[in-house]
Amino acid sequence: MVRTIFMGTASIACPTLRTLTELENCEIAGVVTQPDRPKGRELKSTPSAVKACAISLGLPVWQPDKARDSEFILQLERLRPDLIVVMAYGQILPPSLLAIPRLGCLNLHTSLLPRHRGAAPIQWALLEGDAVTGVSLMRMDEGLDTGPVVATVETVIGQDEDASALHERLGLLAAELLARQLPGYVAGTTQASPQDHARATYARKLRKEDGKINWQQEAEAIRNRIRAFSPWPGAYTSPRWPSGSSLVKIWKAQAKPRPSPIEPGKVAGVSEEAITVACGQGSLEILELQKEGGRRMTARQFLAGHHVEPGQRWGD
């Protein structure tokens, strides 16, 4: 029986935790996740998705402020785990923790390493227009996603797939990958291969300002930004109304390659189903959007309550 600790925080890690509880010869000694955080307008203390999942499975949960805390490290040592499995935990693990399990620490990372190491691989794969992505099962070392790779699984990114949908799908693929590979890894018949560090790229943590649309870009690049930053931070722009500017988040759009004589950032056309804005190259048909403080709606619904006309400026 392989005595296992699972470390994770985000909802994408829940399928892997559930899968671990179903594997033969795998005993879950406990789950480690981030502390409860204030959320929502009332800033109510809210457990992580992984904590909620662990409690529903009847598993013990630890929530250290920092994974490097000496008391927490001693706790883990007393549990004597054979293996630690990590997915979307949200902290870099110290060498003292990595050294505890005899079989090491395995991490499930949602990219094809060494591409998109770092905090936001799903979003950066979409932002950069990747056609293919996947999940890597990696033996952790002291670096940021630099350890040797045990196995990968590839998947084609759908033409209309956004970060939210891809997030959910890669979570399921990660669980399947671990279930296939863990028996061989534990038995020592599956070997990890070093990454080609010269090919590494980095997917840094997102900032709210990353969502601001630059209409000087080509239409397809703007559409990729919309898909990549759904739901957070969202791709947004600032249409100018007679009463002033207001923030509008764009949820769904289509890129059109045809050139527009209109200056980038201005409305090139309005139909019943779309608001078309000129871009640096091509134009963007906005299909779903949300005014600040309002609800998400179709372009048709938006136009029923807002006067939009060609030539109106919708951002820079």
LUMTINU-695282 format. One record per residue (C-alpha): residue in one letter; chain; z, y, x. Coordinates in steps of 0.001 Angstrom, whole numbers, plus 500000, padded with zeros to 6 digits. Each point is the difference from the previous one (the first is absolute). Layout:
N
<site r="A" c="A" c3="Z" c2="Y" c1="X"/>
...
This chain:
316
<site r="M" c="A" c3="500000" c2="500000" c1="500000"/>
<site r="V" c="A" c3="498925" c2="503376" c1="501421"/>
<site r="R" c="A" c3="502753" c2="502552" c1="499439"/>
<site r="T" c="A" c3="498145" c2="503237" c1="499218"/>
<site r="I" c="A" c3="500857" c2="503676" c1="499560"/>
<site r="F" c="A" c3="497521" c2="502182" c1="498106"/>
<site r="M" c="A" c3="499731" c2="503730" c1="500704"/>
<site r="G" c="A" c3="497997" c2="502237" c1="497649"/>
<site r="T" c="A" c3="500222" c2="503046" c1="497755"/>
<site r="A" c="A" c3="496764" c2="500868" c1="498158"/>
<site r="S" c="A" c3="498649" c2="498118" c1="496973"/>
<site r="I" c="A" c3="497112" c2="498609" c1="502071"/>
<site r="A" c="A" c3="502540" c2="497710" c1="501711"/>
<site r="C" c="A" c3="501303" c2="498378" c1="496801"/>
<site r="P" c="A" c3="497303" c2="497278" c1="499685"/>
<site r="T" c="A" c3="500794" c2="498859" c1="503555"/>
<site r="L" c="A" c3="503733" c2="499820" c1="499262"/>
<site r="R" c="A" c3="499361" c2="497943" c1="496871"/>
<site r="T" c="A" c3="497675" c2="497688" c1="501931"/>
<site r="L" c="A" c3="502622" c2="499416" c1="502703"/>
<site r="T" c="A" c3="502479" c2="498812" c1="497366"/>
<site r="E" c="A" c3="497447" c2="497413" c1="498823"/>
<site r="L" c="A" c3="499131" c2="498523" c1="503414"/>
<site r="E" c="A" c3="501374" c2="496612" c1="500966"/>
<site r="N" c="A" c3="502251" c2="499955" c1="503062"/>
<site r="C" c="A" c3="500672" c2="503754" c1="499672"/>
<site r="E" c="A" c3="503506" c2="501219" c1="499239"/>
<site r="I" c="A" c3="500385" c2="503739" c1="499304"/>
<site r="A" c="A" c3="503305" c2="501011" c1="501586"/>
<site r="G" c="A" c3="499685" c2="503591" c1="498811"/>
<site r="V" c="A" c3="497821" c2="503038" c1="499360"/>
<site r="V" c="A" c3="500161" c2="503292" c1="501902"/>
<site r="T" c="A" c3="498644" c2="503164" c1="498382"/>
<site r="Q" c="A" c3="500391" c2="503773" c1="500174"/>
<site r="P" c="A" c3="502973" c2="501698" c1="498285"/>
<site r="D" c="A" c3="499649" c2="501180" c1="496406"/>
<site r="R" c="A" c3="498254" c2="503392" c1="499837"/>
<site r="P" c="A" c3="500099" c2="502849" c1="497439"/>
<site r="K" c="A" c3="496854" c2="500039" c1="497880"/>
<site r="G" c="A" c3="498546" c2="501763" c1="496998"/>
<site r="R" c="A" c3="500808" c2="503402" c1="498546"/>
<site r="E" c="A" c3="503666" c2="499085" c1="499634"/>
<site r="L" c="A" c3="500130" c2="498637" c1="503585"/>
<site r="K" c="A" c3="501612" c2="496804" c1="498757"/>
<site r="S" c="A" c3="500939" c2="497514" c1="502741"/>
<site r="T" c="A" c3="497350" c2="497276" c1="499807"/>
<site r="P" c="A" c3="499797" c2="496638" c1="501795"/>
<site r="S" c="A" c3="496872" c2="499018" c1="501914"/>
<site r="A" c="A" c3="497498" c2="497669" c1="498362"/>
<site r="V" c="A" c3="501007" c2="497260" c1="502445"/>
<site r="K" c="A" c3="503693" c2="500374" c1="499150"/>
<site r="A" c="A" c3="499243" c2="499637" c1="496297"/>
<site r="C" c="A" c3="497862" c2="496946" c1="500736"/>
<site r="A" c="A" c3="502678" c2="498428" c1="502223"/>
<site r="I" c="A" c3="502707" c2="500490" c1="497375"/>
<site r="S" c="A" c3="497779" c2="498401" c1="497351"/>
<site r="L" c="A" c3="499622" c2="496996" c1="502323"/>
<site r="G" c="A" c3="503745" c2="499783" c1="500599"/>
<site r="L" c="A" c3="499743" c2="500845" c1="503704"/>
<site r="P" c="A" c3="502596" c2="501918" c1="502050"/>
<site r="V" c="A" c3="498906" c2="503513" c1="501010"/>
<site r="W" c="A" c3="500891" c2="502221" c1="502966"/>
<site r="Q" c="A" c3="499120" c2="503716" c1="500130"/>
<site r="P" c="A" c3="500817" c2="501473" c1="503412"/>
<site r="D" c="A" c3="499219" c2="503679" c1="500545"/>
<site r="K" c="A" c3="498377" c2="499072" c1="503301"/>
<site r="A" c="A" c3="498793" c2="496590" c1="501149"/>
<site r="R" c="A" c3="501370" c2="500794" c1="503456"/>
<site r="D" c="A" c3="503605" c2="500439" c1="498757"/>
<site r="S" c="A" c3="502233" c2="497841" c1="502191"/>
<site r="E" c="A" c3="502046" c2="498696" c1="497056"/>
<site r="F" c="A" c3="496840" c2="498888" c1="498231"/>
<site r="I" c="A" c3="498682" c2="498294" c1="503145"/>
<site r="L" c="A" c3="503292" c2="498057" c1="500234"/>
<site r="Q" c="A" c3="499660" c2="499014" c1="496331"/>
<site r="L" c="A" c3="496531" c2="498605" c1="500653"/>
<site r="E" c="A" c3="501164" c2="498111" c1="503079"/>
<site r="R" c="A" c3="502762" c2="498348" c1="497969"/>
<site r="L" c="A" c3="497403" c2="498800" c1="497479"/>
<site r="R" c="A" c3="498176" c2="498173" c1="502830"/>
<site r="P" c="A" c3="496484" c2="500265" c1="498480"/>
<site r="D" c="A" c3="497182" c2="497890" c1="501408"/>
<site r="L" c="A" c3="497389" c2="502522" c1="498847"/>
<site r="I" c="A" c3="499727" c2="503560" c1="498714"/>
<site r="V" c="A" c3="497020" c2="500933" c1="497804"/>
<site r="V" c="A" c3="499234" c2="503716" c1="499614"/>
<site r="M" c="A" c3="497678" c2="501867" c1="497651"/>
<site r="A" c="A" c3="500010" c2="503718" c1="499136"/>
<site r="Y" c="A" c3="503628" c2="500433" c1="501087"/>
<site r="G" c="A" c3="499570" c2="503584" c1="501189"/>
<site r="Q" c="A" c3="501876" c2="500016" c1="503310"/>
<site r="I" c="A" c3="499157" c2="498935" c1="503547"/>
<site r="L" c="A" c3="502171" c2="497042" c1="501006"/>
<site r="P" c="A" c3="501956" c2="500245" c1="503275"/>
<site r="P" c="A" c3="499670" c2="497399" c1="502793"/>
<site r="S" c="A" c3="503541" c2="498794" c1="499288"/>
<site r="L" c="A" c3="498929" c2="498979" c1="496489"/>
<site r="L" c="A" c3="496645" c2="498527" c1="501042"/>
<site r="A" c="A" c3="501832" c2="497694" c1="502418"/>
<site r="I" c="A" c3="502277" c2="498416" c1="497377"/>
<site r="P" c="A" c3="497833" c2="497311" c1="498313"/>
<site r="R" c="A" c3="498873" c2="497052" c1="502140"/>
<site r="L" c="A" c3="496551" c2="500051" c1="498345"/>
<site r="G" c="A" c3="499648" c2="503762" c1="500339"/>
<site r="C" c="A" c3="499141" c2="502636" c1="497407"/>
<site r="L" c="A" c3="496753" c2="499816" c1="498023"/>
<site r="N" c="A" c3="498492" c2="503108" c1="498434"/>
<site r="L" c="A" c3="497356" c2="500176" c1="497266"/>
<site r="H" c="A" c3="497892" c2="503136" c1="500559"/>
<site r="T" c="A" c3="497362" c2="501133" c1="497510"/>
<site r="S" c="A" c3="497089" c2="500528" c1="502376"/>
<site r="L" c="A" c3="497869" c2="498002" c1="502405"/>
<site r="L" c="A" c3="501882" c2="500746" c1="503207"/>
<site r="P" c="A" c3="499561" c2="501725" c1="502366"/>
<site r="R" c="A" c3="498260" c2="502331" c1="497523"/>
<site r="H" c="A" c3="502333" c2="502236" c1="497968"/>
<site r="R" c="A" c3="503328" c2="499347" c1="501669"/>
<site r="G" c="A" c3="502773" c2="502075" c1="498494"/>
<site r="A" c="A" c3="501517" c2="501151" c1="496723"/>
<site r="A" c="A" c3="497028" c2="500447" c1="497633"/>
<site r="P" c="A" c3="497269" c2="497435" c1="500794"/>
<site r="I" c="A" c3="498782" c2="499612" c1="496413"/>
<site r="Q" c="A" c3="499468" c2="503720" c1="499498"/>
<site r="W" c="A" c3="498267" c2="500508" c1="503346"/>
<site r="A" c="A" c3="497657" c2="497052" c1="499444"/>
<site r="L" c="A" c3="498826" c2="501657" c1="496780"/>
<site r="L" c="A" c3="499920" c2="503493" c1="501485"/>
<site r="E" c="A" c3="497777" c2="498853" c1="502859"/>
<site r="G" c="A" c3="497655" c2="498144" c1="497656"/>
<site r="D" c="A" c3="500698" c2="496494" c1="501329"/>
<site r="A" c="A" c3="498020" c2="497313" c1="498179"/>
<site r="V" c="A" c3="502423" c2="497227" c1="500964"/>
<site r="T" c="A" c3="503751" c2="499833" c1="500533"/>
<site r="G" c="A" c3="502618" c2="497277" c1="499873"/>
<site r="V" c="A" c3="503447" c2="498819" c1="501031"/>
<site r="S" c="A" c3="501220" c2="499041" c1="503473"/>
<site r="L" c="A" c3="502905" c2="497626" c1="500667"/>
<site r="M" c="A" c3="501459" c2="501153" c1="503303"/>
<site r="R" c="A" c3="502865" c2="498964" c1="502256"/>
<site r="M" c="A" c3="501954" c2="503206" c1="500551"/>
<site r="D" c="A" c3="500727" c2="501572" c1="503362"/>
<site r="E" c="A" c3="501564" c2="503350" c1="500900"/>
<site r="G" c="A" c3="496839" c2="502025" c1="499286"/>
<site r="L" c="A" c3="498581" c2="501392" c1="496773"/>
<site r="D" c="A" c3="497908" c2="497128" c1="498583"/>
<site r="T" c="A" c3="499039" c2="498923" c1="503529"/>
<site r="G" c="A" c3="501132" c2="496366" c1="499974"/>
<site r="P" c="A" c3="497762" c2="496917" c1="500237"/>
<site r="V" c="A" c3="498211" c2="499011" c1="496787"/>
<site r="V" c="A" c3="500630" c2="496570" c1="498496"/>
<site r="A" c="A" c3="497312" c2="500231" c1="497289"/>
<site r="T" c="A" c3="498046" c2="502430" c1="497832"/>
<site r="V" c="A" c3="498325" c2="499954" c1="496614"/>
<site r="E" c="A" c3="497084" c2="502318" c1="499178"/>
<site r="T" c="A" c3="498940" c2="501487" c1="496688"/>
<site r="V" c="A" c3="497194" c2="502312" c1="498885"/>
<site r="I" c="A" c3="501181" c2="503339" c1="498612"/>
<site r="G" c="A" c3="498636" c2="500603" c1="496504"/>
<site r="Q" c="A" c3="497699" c2="502978" c1="499486"/>
<site r="D" c="A" c3="502378" c2="501553" c1="497471"/>
<site r="E" c="A" c3="503248" c2="498580" c1="501392"/>
<site r="D" c="A" c3="502700" c2="502561" c1="500719"/>
<site r="A" c="A" c3="503157" c2="499738" c1="502112"/>
<site r="S" c="A" c3="502150" c2="498932" c1="497070"/>
<site r="A" c="A" c3="497721" c2="497080" c1="499068"/>
<site r="L" c="A" c3="499433" c2="498956" c1="503617"/>
<site r="H" c="A" c3="503756" c2="500180" c1="500650"/>
<site r="E" c="A" c3="500634" c2="497485" c1="497215"/>
<site r="R" c="A" c3="497209" c2="497661" c1="501093"/>
<site r="L" c="A" c3="500990" c2="499970" c1="503678"/>
<site r="G" c="A" c3="503577" c2="499207" c1="499003"/>
<site r="L" c="A" c3="498783" c2="496782" c1="498392"/>
<site r="L" c="A" c3="497741" c2="499173" c1="502956"/>
<site r="A" c="A" c3="502937" c2="500465" c1="502388"/>
<site r="A" c="A" c3="502107" c2="497484" c1="498089"/>
<site r="E" c="A" c3="497160" c2="497467" c1="500020"/>
<site r="L" c="A" c3="499398" c2="500507" c1="503733"/>
<site r="L" c="A" c3="503650" c2="499400" c1="500857"/>
<site r="A" c="A" c3="500169" c2="496880" c1="497834"/>
<site r="R" c="A" c3="496968" c2="498544" c1="501808"/>
<site r="Q" c="A" c3="501046" c2="500908" c1="503524"/>
<site r="L" c="A" c3="503772" c2="499613" c1="500083"/>
<site r="P" c="A" c3="500164" c2="496177" c1="500226"/>
<site r="G" c="A" c3="497723" c2="499941" c1="503060"/>
<site r="Y" c="A" c3="501838" c2="502899" c1="501610"/>
<site r="V" c="A" c3="503390" c2="498327" c1="499564"/>
<site r="A" c="A" c3="498626" c2="496687" c1="501301"/>
<site r="G" c="A" c3="498527" c2="501731" c1="503051"/>
<site r="T" c="A" c3="496432" c2="498938" c1="499237"/>
<site r="T" c="A" c3="498827" c2="503554" c1="499199"/>
<site r="Q" c="A" c3="499719" c2="502382" c1="502929"/>
<site r="A" c="A" c3="500002" c2="503801" c1="499966"/>
<site r="S" c="A" c3="497221" c2="501915" c1="501776"/>
<site r="P" c="A" c3="500539" c2="503324" c1="501821"/>
<site r="Q" c="A" c3="498426" c2="503082" c1="498430"/>
<site r="D" c="A" c3="497252" c2="501943" c1="501733"/>
<site r="H" c="A" c3="501989" c2="503206" c1="500484"/>
<site r="A" c="A" c3="496887" c2="501921" c1="501069"/>
<site r="R" c="A" c3="498674" c2="499667" c1="496425"/>
<site r="A" c="A" c3="503178" c2="501241" c1="498320"/>
<site r="T" c="A" c3="499956" c2="502784" c1="497416"/>
<site r="Y" c="A" c3="503021" c2="501558" c1="498307"/>
<site r="A" c="A" c3="500718" c2="500673" c1="496333"/>
<site r="R" c="A" c3="502663" c2="502686" c1="500105"/>
<site r="K" c="A" c3="502424" c2="500681" c1="497188"/>
<site r="L" c="A" c3="498522" c2="502114" c1="497210"/>
<site r="R" c="A" c3="500948" c2="503619" c1="499332"/>
<site r="K" c="A" c3="499613" c2="501847" c1="496708"/>
<site r="E" c="A" c3="497508" c2="502426" c1="501539"/>
<site r="D" c="A" c3="497687" c2="497078" c1="500841"/>
<site r="G" c="A" c3="498980" c2="499972" c1="496351"/>
<site r="K" c="A" c3="498412" c2="503467" c1="500020"/>
<site r="I" c="A" c3="496251" c2="499718" c1="499431"/>
<site r="N" c="A" c3="497663" c2="501742" c1="502417"/>
<site r="W" c="A" c3="496807" c2="500555" c1="498034"/>
<site r="Q" c="A" c3="498061" c2="500590" c1="503224"/>
<site r="Q" c="A" c3="500133" c2="496233" c1="500572"/>
<site r="E" c="A" c3="497328" c2="497684" c1="498658"/>
<site r="A" c="A" c3="500522" c2="498670" c1="496494"/>
<site r="E" c="A" c3="500608" c2="496384" c1="501033"/>
<site r="A" c="A" c3="502757" c2="501054" c1="502427"/>
<site r="I" c="A" c3="501722" c2="501939" c1="497207"/>
<site r="R" c="A" c3="499716" c2="497017" c1="497673"/>
<site r="N" c="A" c3="501585" c2="497821" c1="502699"/>
<site r="R" c="A" c3="502889" c2="502478" c1="500195"/>
<site r="I" c="A" c3="500524" c2="499752" c1="496252"/>
<site r="R" c="A" c3="500104" c2="496185" c1="500173"/>
<site r="A" c="A" c3="502188" c2="499960" c1="503114"/>
<site r="F" c="A" c3="502680" c2="502358" c1="498720"/>
<site r="S" c="A" c3="500520" c2="498501" c1="496547"/>
<site r="P" c="A" c3="502738" c2="500262" c1="498841"/>
<site r="W" c="A" c3="501630" c2="501955" c1="502865"/>
<site r="P" c="A" c3="499530" c2="502667" c1="501221"/>
<site r="G" c="A" c3="496969" c2="500232" c1="497737"/>
<site r="A" c="A" c3="496752" c2="501818" c1="500763"/>
<site r="Y" c="A" c3="500288" c2="503522" c1="498658"/>
<site r="T" c="A" c3="498172" c2="503313" c1="499778"/>
<site r="S" c="A" c3="500641" c2="503471" c1="498563"/>
<site r="P" c="A" c3="497557" c2="501185" c1="497316"/>
<site r="R" c="A" c3="499964" c2="503742" c1="499386"/>
<site r="W" c="A" c3="500525" c2="501078" c1="496393"/>
<site r="P" c="A" c3="500087" c2="503530" c1="498561"/>
<site r="S" c="A" c3="503806" c2="499668" c1="499998"/>
<site r="G" c="A" c3="500082" c2="498840" c1="503649"/>
<site r="S" c="A" c3="499823" c2="496745" c1="501955"/>
<site r="S" c="A" c3="501702" c2="496734" c1="499074"/>
<site r="L" c="A" c3="500274" c2="496650" c1="501701"/>
<site r="V" c="A" c3="497873" c2="497136" c1="498643"/>
<site r="K" c="A" c3="500258" c2="496412" c1="501178"/>
<site r="I" c="A" c3="496789" c2="497969" c1="499860"/>
<site r="W" c="A" c3="500470" c2="496342" c1="499096"/>
<site r="K" c="A" c3="496481" c2="498678" c1="499634"/>
<site r="A" c="A" c3="496597" c2="501280" c1="501116"/>
<site r="Q" c="A" c3="496515" c2="498928" c1="501038"/>
<site r="A" c="A" c3="498066" c2="501302" c1="502989"/>
<site r="K" c="A" c3="496413" c2="501093" c1="499423"/>
<site r="P" c="A" c3="497719" c2="500331" c1="503037"/>
<site r="R" c="A" c3="497624" c2="502539" c1="498479"/>
<site r="P" c="A" c3="500296" c2="503435" c1="501648"/>
<site r="S" c="A" c3="501316" c2="502932" c1="498006"/>
<site r="P" c="A" c3="498889" c2="503627" c1="500362"/>
<site r="I" c="A" c3="503540" c2="501057" c1="499096"/>
<site r="E" c="A" c3="502533" c2="500936" c1="502689"/>
<site r="P" c="A" c3="502475" c2="497178" c1="500847"/>
<site r="G" c="A" c3="503129" c2="500205" c1="497873"/>
<site r="K" c="A" c3="498233" c2="501522" c1="496995"/>
<site r="V" c="A" c3="499147" c2="498282" c1="496722"/>
<site r="A" c="A" c3="496382" c2="498848" c1="500067"/>
<site r="G" c="A" c3="499870" c2="498638" c1="496478"/>
<site r="V" c="A" c3="502002" c2="499018" c1="496917"/>
<site r="S" c="A" c3="499225" c2="497131" c1="497617"/>
<site r="E" c="A" c3="501964" c2="498313" c1="497239"/>
<site r="E" c="A" c3="501356" c2="497375" c1="502423"/>
<site r="A" c="A" c3="500209" c2="501738" c1="503376"/>
<site r="I" c="A" c3="500575" c2="503187" c1="501954"/>
<site r="T" c="A" c3="497678" c2="500102" c1="503004"/>
<site r="V" c="A" c3="501110" c2="501921" c1="503096"/>
<site r="A" c="A" c3="497723" c2="500729" c1="502953"/>
<site r="C" c="A" c3="501023" c2="498554" c1="503377"/>
<site r="G" c="A" c3="498917" c2="500580" c1="503580"/>
<site r="Q" c="A" c3="497546" c2="497163" c1="499436"/>
<site r="G" c="A" c3="499267" c2="498762" c1="496488"/>
<site r="S" c="A" c3="502240" c2="500639" c1="497020"/>
<site r="L" c="A" c3="503024" c2="498429" c1="498324"/>
<site r="E" c="A" c3="500133" c2="499063" c1="496322"/>
<site r="I" c="A" c3="503640" c2="500275" c1="498901"/>
<site r="L" c="A" c3="500757" c2="497443" c1="497286"/>
<site r="E" c="A" c3="503821" c2="499981" c1="499761"/>
<site r="L" c="A" c3="502416" c2="502751" c1="500987"/>
<site r="Q" c="A" c3="503460" c2="501424" c1="499426"/>
<site r="K" c="A" c3="501129" c2="503613" c1="499892"/>
<site r="E" c="A" c3="503329" c2="500741" c1="501673"/>
<site r="G" c="A" c3="502771" c2="499343" c1="497491"/>
<site r="G" c="A" c3="497578" c2="498265" c1="497628"/>
<site r="R" c="A" c3="498864" c2="496455" c1="499355"/>
<site r="R" c="A" c3="497122" c2="498024" c1="501442"/>
<site r="M" c="A" c3="496882" c2="500312" c1="497861"/>
<site r="T" c="A" c3="496266" c2="499433" c1="499948"/>
<site r="A" c="A" c3="497633" c2="502854" c1="500759"/>
<site r="R" c="A" c3="499039" c2="500029" c1="496309"/>
<site r="Q" c="A" c3="503645" c2="500505" c1="498992"/>
<site r="F" c="A" c3="500500" c2="502655" c1="502675"/>
<site r="L" c="A" c3="496920" c2="501942" c1="498914"/>
<site r="A" c="A" c3="501248" c2="500036" c1="496411"/>
<site r="G" c="A" c3="502861" c2="502243" c1="501113"/>
<site r="H" c="A" c3="498558" c2="501840" c1="503015"/>
<site r="H" c="A" c3="496900" c2="502156" c1="500383"/>
<site r="V" c="A" c3="498071" c2="498867" c1="503077"/>
<site r="E" c="A" c3="496611" c2="501443" c1="500899"/>
<site r="P" c="A" c3="497477" c2="499770" c1="502853"/>
<site r="G" c="A" c3="500846" c2="502283" c1="502896"/>
<site r="Q" c="A" c3="503759" c2="499846" c1="499418"/>
<site r="R" c="A" c3="501882" c2="499454" c1="503254"/>
<site r="W" c="A" c3="502012" c2="496773" c1="500161"/>
<site r="G" c="A" c3="501283" c2="500294" c1="503560"/>
<site r="D" c="A" c3="498887" c2="500677" c1="503556"/>
